[in-house]
Amino acid sequence: MTLKVGLIGCGGIMTPHIEGWKNASNRAEVVAVADISQEAMGKAAAQLGHPVQMYTDYRELLAQPEIDAVDIALPHHLHRQAIVDAAQAGKHLMSEKPLCLNLDEAADIARAVRASGVTMMAAHNQLFFPSVLQAKQMLMQGDLGQVYMIHSFDCSARRRPLSLNKATWGKSEPVFSDTWRSDPSKMGGGEYIDTGYHPTYRLLFLAGKQPSEVAAMMGTYRLPLQEEDSASVQVKFDDGVMGHVLTSWAFAAPGARPLLFSIAGEAGHLWGEMDKLYYQPVGFQTPAVVEFAGWNYARTFAAEIEHFVDAVVKGYEPLHSVDEATATLRVIMAAYAATDSQHAVRV
Ligand SMILES: NC(=O)c1ccc[n+]([C@@H]2O[C@H](COP(=O)([O-])OP(=O)(O)OC[C@H]3O[C@@H](n4cnc5c(N)ncnc54)[C@H](O)[C@@H]3O)[C@@H](O)[C@H]2O)c1
């Protein structure tokens, strides 16, 4: 069976998604795209390299009976409605992070997905780094013994080239001027609900337990945003494990190479990058290293799309669906509340 797929929202992140769909072309075919921008649809069609139906109203795409599944990559404030519409149209769906803007919207999504019985995958692409998957397996096997602390990072120092205008050079230019990202009512917050969503679902995945308490501090250090550009969030789990998310658009994570996570346990220490996993048992001076040559962000999109196609075709629940996406959003909402109240919040 070849899955017939429609793409909804053909902006920046749809570019690596399309490479993922092309990679899965033996099992899935993109037959339609939807976007309010003709230009964006034209670019998507050119990248796909074959003719597709184009719709400026995504509801027309959802009305096409031949379409089995949709891939949604819209601005955050449109996620709830698009997911509910897709589920009610009986389409299997994967949707970009964050799930939506708040927990009331998440409850609407859960109801619609359950009522329709479609497969819904939260597009949590960073689960598919092999270092994350192998670390999870090692934790489940008990290789670290009792786990004490998990750090999860997604930090980058965003820099623009120096302006050649002497009066303005060195100054950060508006990164998201006049886009939905510069409007907190459309974003749902600042950096934390956007990029910070990734290290949060990674932390929950690795911990594998229910969060019980969240404390947070946020700041705006470098980017001219109304909301935070950086967040430090502590999560206590119900088995006592401590979790920490550090995420930023202003500064890089500690260490020379971008670090995804670091886990300390009774028997040693495990840490991961995009293409490497390090394991250092207590008493050893150097870590054992597993290399995943060639792994980068782009490959995680291809892997998540393979996983989605498998889930739909074989009829199983994807690794992360509405429940895990809601749990991630619950921590994020608690972190915003904790920042505002300057107190830890129970979840
Ligand atoms: N997984 C990741 O690493 C990652 C990275 C970047 C973005 N994202 C997520 O992907 C989503 C999209 O982000 P982006 O950076 O591609 O944004 P973008 O602004 O580049 O693209 C959004 C697209 O949606 C279209 N659009 C807006 N309103 C529409 C409507 N009513 N109907 C149809 N199309 C509409 C726009 O014309 C645009 O082409 C967001 O949820 C974002 O958080 C994920």
The ligand as an SDF file (V2000), in Angstrom:
LIG
                    3D

 44 48  0  0  0  0  0  0  0  0999 V2000
   11.2900   20.2500   14.5430 N   0  0  0  0  0  0  0  0  0  0  0  0
   12.0390   21.3170   14.3850 C   0  0  0  0  0  0  0  0  0  0  0  0
   13.2580   21.3030   14.5910 O   0  0  0  0  0  0  0  0  0  0  0  0
   11.3890   22.5960   13.9420 C   0  0  0  0  0  0  0  0  0  0  0  0
   12.1640   23.6430   13.4200 C   0  0  0  0  0  0  0  0  0  0  0  0
   11.5090   24.7910   12.9590 C   0  0  0  0  0  0  0  0  0  0  0  0
   10.1280   24.8910   13.0540 C   0  0  0  0  0  0  0  0  0  0  0  0
    9.4040   23.8770   13.6150 N   0  0  0  0  0  0  0  0  0  0  0  0
    7.9440   23.9910   13.7850 C   0  0  0  0  0  0  0  0  0  0  0  0
    7.3230   23.9230   12.4990 O   0  0  0  0  0  0  0  0  0  0  0  0
    6.1760   24.7870   12.4760 C   0  0  0  0  0  0  0  0  0  0  0  0
    6.3290   25.7710   11.3230 C   0  0  0  0  0  0  0  0  0  0  0  0
    7.4980   26.5180   11.5370 O   0  0  0  0  0  0  0  0  0  0  0  0
    8.2900   27.1620   10.2940 P   0  0  0  0  0  0  0  0  0  0  0  0
    9.5970   27.6030   10.8370 O   0  0  0  0  0  0  0  0  0  0  0  0
    8.2620   26.2430    9.1310 O   0  0  0  0  0  0  0  0  0  0  0  0
    7.3690   28.4450   10.0300 O   0  0  0  0  0  0  0  0  0  0  0  0
    7.2480   29.2910    8.6900 P   0  0  0  0  0  0  0  0  0  0  0  0
    6.6840   30.5940    9.0770 O   0  0  0  0  0  0  0  0  0  0  0  0
    8.5300   29.2320    7.9380 O   0  0  0  0  0  0  0  0  0  0  0  0
    6.1720   28.4590    7.8300 O   0  0  0  0  0  0  0  0  0  0  0  0
    4.8010   28.4300    8.1430 C   0  0  0  0  0  0  0  0  0  0  0  0
    4.0290   28.2450    6.8420 C   0  0  0  0  0  0  0  0  0  0  0  0
    2.6370   28.1590    7.1550 O   0  0  0  0  0  0  0  0  0  0  0  0
    1.9360   28.9080    6.1860 C   0  0  0  0  0  0  0  0  0  0  0  0
    0.6240   29.2930    6.7210 N   0  0  0  0  0  0  0  0  0  0  0  0
    0.3410   30.2790    7.6080 C   0  0  0  0  0  0  0  0  0  0  0  0
   -0.9840   30.2990    7.8500 N   0  0  0  0  0  0  0  0  0  0  0  0
   -1.5300   29.2940    7.1220 C   0  0  0  0  0  0  0  0  0  0  0  0
   -2.8540   28.7990    6.9700 C   0  0  0  0  0  0  0  0  0  0  0  0
   -3.8960   29.3370    7.6070 N   0  0  0  0  0  0  0  0  0  0  0  0
   -3.0580   27.7650    6.1180 N   0  0  0  0  0  0  0  0  0  0  0  0
   -2.0310   27.2090    5.4300 C   0  0  0  0  0  0  0  0  0  0  0  0
   -0.7530   27.6400    5.5410 N   0  0  0  0  0  0  0  0  0  0  0  0
   -0.5120   28.6620    6.3880 C   0  0  0  0  0  0  0  0  0  0  0  0
    2.8330   30.0940    5.8960 C   0  0  0  0  0  0  0  0  0  0  0  0
    2.5040   30.7150    4.6580 O   0  0  0  0  0  0  0  0  0  0  0  0
    4.1970   29.4300    5.8790 C   0  0  0  0  0  0  0  0  0  0  0  0
    4.5460   28.9520    4.5950 O   0  0  0  0  0  0  0  0  0  0  0  0
    6.1150   25.4320   13.8600 C   0  0  0  0  0  0  0  0  0  0  0  0
    5.2570   24.6710   14.6550 O   0  0  0  0  0  0  0  0  0  0  0  0
    7.5310   25.3240   14.3830 C   0  0  0  0  0  0  0  0  0  0  0  0
    7.6350   25.2980   15.7890 O   0  0  0  0  0  0  0  0  0  0  0  0
   10.0070   22.7300   14.0290 C   0  0  0  0  0  0  0  0  0  0  0  0
  1  2  1  0
  2  3  2  0
  2  4  1  0
  4  5  1  0
  4 44  2  0
  5  6  2  0
  6  7  1  0
  7  8  2  0
  8  9  1  0
  8 44  1  0
  9 10  1  0
  9 42  1  0
 10 11  1  0
 11 12  1  0
 11 40  1  0
 12 13  1  0
 13 14  1  0
 14 15  2  0
 14 16  1  0
 14 17  1  0
 17 18  1  0
 18 19  2  0
 18 20  1  0
 18 21  1  0
 21 22  1  0
 22 23  1  0
 23 24  1  0
 23 38  1  0
 24 25  1  0
 25 26  1  0
 25 36  1  0
 26 27  1  0
 26 35  1  0
 27 28  2  0
 28 29  1  0
 29 30  1  0
 29 35  2  0
 30 31  1  0
 30 32  2  0
 32 33  1  0
 33 34  2  0
 34 35  1  0
 36 37  1  0
 36 38  1  0
 38 39  1  0
 40 41  1  0
 40 42  1  0
 42 43  1  0
M  CHG  2   8   1  16  -1
M  END
$$$$
